[in-house]
């Protein structure tokens, strides 16, 4: 599948406002709402783009951790399949340097990680060892990455309509879990669609949905297959940097335009960042920019991700498109 300019503009608009009404997006893009909805249906049906919701993961609200995993090469596929079924493992990235895969885990508390996630990892066939780094500050998440295909006027209009994300106000009661799971399947789900899917009265679904949106518990984002939008290379760097310099370094990296993840961490290195890139040569360009503008940042290791098996719950094909299968947030949420 090839995405045209209209597709890219629509995805960019939904990155800015994942739940904006079609009428609002249509006004900003000067298109008819029905045609935009039909275009989106085509993109999502092909797995080229999708909208999901997941726990935010800010370390002052919950536990966000990164795990390097080594497994028996002969049982790699068994291990990948089993790990992909663990709800709190939101992302699985395959690589072939010093580790076989990297996991991103979001849990309500470190205690949940120890008491629930680790025991599940310990039972994985072929898994040899894993090593954990905790996120101590999330500077940038993939929800902030943009295609940048809109005019400044279009971006401004959509940003004003979308507003800012509500501040985190604490965990929700367990009874809201079915709605959260529906939103992970379809981040644009309406109250009426949720009511039908989970068997609630429409007014109850509307009220509970609004409470979830107001609670700031979830991050809504429009995802897109990286290969289809010209970013086939995914690279992550692990680095060391004085803690007082992390915010400035993150701001500069964000200015480069390809940043998908930037976090302060525990462990042998204390700073990591990930970018989507157009060519392997761009890796060197990023490292030159870092050396020039952040001279005290010591790049310890770079890892090219060979395949993303799972991204925020969604299982992916080799080309980055969504298979349609996902692991919804589990009982922890």
C-alpha positions in Angstrom: 0.0 0.0 0.0 1.2 3.5 -0.8 0.1 6.6 1.1 -0.7 9.7 -0.9 -0.4 13.3 0.3 -4.1 13.4 1.4 -3.5 10.3 3.5 -0.4 11.9 5.2 -2.3 15.1 5.9 -5.1 13.2 7.5 -2.7 11.1 9.7 -0.9 14.3 10.7 -4.3 15.9 11.7 -5.2 12.8 13.8 -1.8 12.9 15.5 -2.6 16.4 16.7 -6.2 15.6 17.7 -6.9 11.8 17.8 -10.5 12.3 18.9 -11.4 15.5 17.1 -14.8 15.2 15.3 -14.6 14.8 11.5 -16.3 18.1 11.1 -13.5 19.9 12.9 -10.8 18.1 11.0 -12.6 18.7 7.7 -12.8 22.4 8.3 -9.1 22.6 9.0 -8.2 20.5 6.0 -10.8 22.0 3.7 -12.3 18.6 3.0 -15.7 17.0 3.4 -16.2 15.1 6.7 -17.6 12.0 5.0 -14.7 11.7 2.6 -12.2 12.0 5.5 -14.0 9.3 7.5 -14.0 7.0 4.5 -10.3 7.7 3.9 -9.6 6.9 7.5 -11.6 3.6 7.3 -9.5 2.6 4.3 -6.2 3.4 6.1 -7.2 1.6 9.3 -8.6 -1.5 7.5 -5.3 -1.9 5.8 -3.4 -1.6 9.1 -1.5 1.5 7.7 -2.7 3.7 10.6 -4.7 3.3 13.8 -5.7 5.2 16.9 -5.2 3.7 20.3 -5.1 4.6 23.9 -2.7 3.4 26.6 -1.7 4.4 30.1 0.4 7.5 30.0 3.5 6.1 31.7 4.9 9.2 33.3 7.1 8.0 36.2 5.5 10.4 38.7 2.2 8.7 38.0 3.0 5.0 37.4 5.9 2.7 36.6 7.6 2.9 33.2 10.5 0.5 32.6 12.6 -0.8 29.8 13.9 -4.4 29.7 16.7 -5.9 27.7 16.0 -9.6 27.0 18.2 -12.5 25.9 16.7 -15.7 24.8 17.7 -19.1 23.2 18.0 -18.5 19.5 16.2 -21.8 18.8 13.3 -20.6 20.9 13.2 -17.0 19.9 9.8 -17.2 18.2 8.3 -19.1 21.1 9.6 -16.4 23.5 8.3 -13.6 21.3 4.9 -15.1 21.0 4.6 -15.7 24.8 5.8 -12.3 25.8 3.4 -10.6 23.3 0.5 -12.0 25.3 1.6 -10.2 28.6 -0.8 -7.2 28.8 1.7 -4.9 30.7 4.4 -5.4 28.1 3.1 -2.7 25.8 6.0 -2.7 23.2 8.4 -5.4 21.9 11.3 -4.5 19.7 13.5 -7.1 18.1 17.3 -6.4 17.7 20.5 -8.3 17.2 23.1 -6.6 19.3 23.8 -7.5 23.0 20.1 -8.3 23.4 17.5 -10.2 21.4 14.6 -7.8 22.2 13.7 -4.7 24.1 10.5 -4.5 26.1 8.6 -1.4 27.3 6.5 -2.2 30.4 3.9 0.1 31.9 2.6 -0.9 35.3 0.6 1.0 38.0 3.4 0.5 40.5 6.8 -1.0 40.8 5.2 -3.6 43.1 2.9 -4.8 40.3 6.0 -5.2 38.1 7.7 -7.4 40.7 4.7 -9.4 41.7 3.0 -9.8 38.3 5.2 -9.0 35.3 8.4 -10.6 36.5 6.8 -14.0 37.4 5.3 -14.1 33.9 8.6 -13.3 32.3 10.2 -16.1 34.4 7.8 -18.6 32.8 8.6 -17.6 29.2 10.0 -20.6 27.2 13.6 -19.9 26.0 14.1 -16.7 27.9 17.6 -16.7 29.3 17.8 -13.4 31.2 16.4 -9.9 31.3 17.7 -6.6 32.7 15.6 -3.7 33.8 16.0 0.1 33.6 13.4 2.3 35.2 12.4 5.6 33.6 12.9 8.4 36.1 11.7 11.1 33.7 9.8 10.8 30.4 11.0 13.8 28.3 9.2 12.8 25.1 6.9 10.0 24.0 5.8 8.7 20.6 2.5 10.6 21.1 4.4 13.8 20.4 5.9 12.6 17.1 4.4 14.3 14.0 4.6 13.8 10.2 4.7 17.5 9.7 2.7 17.5 6.4 0.3 20.3 7.4 0.6 24.1 7.0 1.2 26.2 10.1 -2.4 27.5 9.9 -3.8 24.0 9.8 -1.7 22.9 12.7 -2.7 25.9 14.8 -6.4 25.3 14.1 -6.2 21.7 15.1 -4.1 22.3 18.2 -6.6 24.9 19.4 -9.5 22.6 18.8 -7.7 19.7 20.5 -6.6 21.7 23.5 -4.1 20.3 26.0 -4.2 16.9 27.7 -5.9 16.9 31.1 -3.5 16.6 34.1 -3.3 13.1 35.7 -5.9 12.8 38.5 -5.4 9.3 39.7 -6.5 5.8 38.9 -10.0 5.0 37.9 -12.4 2.4 39.6 -12.1 -1.2 38.2 -15.6 -0.9 36.6 -14.1 1.4 34.0 -11.7 -1.2 32.7 -14.0 -2.4 29.8 -14.2 1.1 28.4 -10.4 1.5 28.7 -10.0 -1.7 26.8 -12.4 -0.5 24.1 -10.4 2.7 23.7 -7.2 0.7 23.3 -8.9 -1.0 20.3 -10.3 2.2 18.9 -9.2 5.5 20.4 -11.9 7.3 18.5 -14.7 5.1 19.9 -17.8 7.2 20.7 -20.0 6.7 23.8 -22.7 5.0 21.7 -20.1 2.6 20.2 -18.7 1.8 23.7 -22.2 1.3 25.1 -23.0 -1.2 22.5 -19.7 -3.0 22.8 -19.7 -3.4 26.6 -23.4 -3.5 27.3 -23.8 -0.2 29.1 -26.7 2.2 29.0 -25.7 5.0 26.5 -25.9 7.7 29.3 -23.7 5.6 31.6 -21.2 5.0 28.9 -21.1 8.7 28.1 -20.6 9.7 31.7 -17.9 7.1 32.3 -16.1 7.9 29.1 -16.0 11.6 30.0 -14.5 10.7 33.4 -11.8 8.6 31.8 -11.0 11.5 29.4 -10.9 14.0 32.2 -8.7 11.8 34.5 -5.7 12.1 32.3 -4.9 8.4 32.8 -4.7 7.6 29.1 -2.6 8.8 26.2 -4.4 8.8 22.8 -2.3 8.6 19.7 -2.5 8.0 16.0 0.0 5.4 15.0 1.2 4.8 11.5 3.3 2.1 9.8 6.8 3.6 9.7 7.8 1.9 6.5 4.8 3.4 4.6 5.7 7.0 5.6 9.4 6.8 4.6 11.0 6.0 7.9 12.3 2.4 7.6 15.2 2.8 10.1 14.5 2.8 13.8 17.5 3.5 16.1 17.8 3.8 19.8 20.8 5.2 21.7 21.9 4.6 25.3 24.0 7.4 26.8 25.5 9.0 29.9 24.9 12.6 30.7 25.0 14.7 33.9 21.5 14.8 35.3 21.4 18.6 35.3 21.7 18.5 31.5 18.9 16.0 30.7 16.2 18.6 30.0 18.4 20.7 27.7 19.6 17.6 25.8 16.0 16.4 25.4 14.9 19.8 24.0 17.7 19.8 21.4 17.0 16.3 20.3 13.3 17.2 19.9 14.3 20.0 17.6 15.9 17.5 15.2 12.3 16.4 14.3 12.6 12.6 14.4 12.4 11.9 18.1 10.0 9.2 19.2 11.3 8.6 22.7 13.5 10.3 25.2 13.9 9.3 28.8 16.1 9.6 31.8 16.7 6.1 33.2 18.4 4.1 35.9 21.2 1.6 35.1 24.7 1.6 33.5 23.5 4.5 31.3 21.1 7.2 32.4 19.7 8.7 29.2 18.1 7.0 26.2 16.5 8.3 23.0 14.9 6.7 19.9 14.4 8.1 16.4 12.7 7.1 13.2 15.0 7.8 10.3 14.9 7.7 6.5 18.3 6.0 5.9 21.1 4.4 7.8 23.3 7.4 6.9 21.0 9.5 9.1 22.3 7.6 12.2 25.7 9.2 11.6 24.1 12.6 11.0 22.3 12.4 14.4 25.5 11.4 16.1 27.4 14.4 14.5 24.6 16.8 15.7 24.8 15.3 19.2 28.5 15.7 19.3 28.3 19.3 18.1 25.4 20.5 20.3 25.5 18.2 23.3 29.3 17.6 23.7 29.0 16.3 27.3 26.5 13.5 26.2 28.5 10.2 25.9 26.9 7.8 23.4 27.5 4.4 24.9 25.6 2.2 22.4 23.4 2.5 19.4 20.9 -0.2 18.5 19.1 -0.6 15.2 15.7 -2.2 15.8 15.2 -5.0 13.2 11.5 -5.4 13.8 8.7 -4.0 16.0 6.7 -7.0 17.1 4.2 -5.1 19.3 3.6 -1.4 19.7 1.5 -0.1 22.6 -0.5 -3.4 22.6 -0.9 -3.8 18.8 0.8 -6.7 17.0 2.6 -5.6 13.9 3.6 -7.1 10.6 7.2 -6.9 9.3 6.3 -3.8 7.3 5.0 -2.0 10.4 1.4 -2.4 9.5 -1.1 -3.5 12.2 -2.3 -7.1 12.1 -5.5 -6.2 13.8 -4.6 -8.3 16.8 -3.9 -6.5 20.1 -3.4 -7.2 23.8 -5.7 -4.9 25.7 -4.6 -3.4 29.1 -5.0 -6.1 31.7 -6.4 -6.2 35.2 -3.8 -3.8 36.5 -5.7 -1.1 34.8 
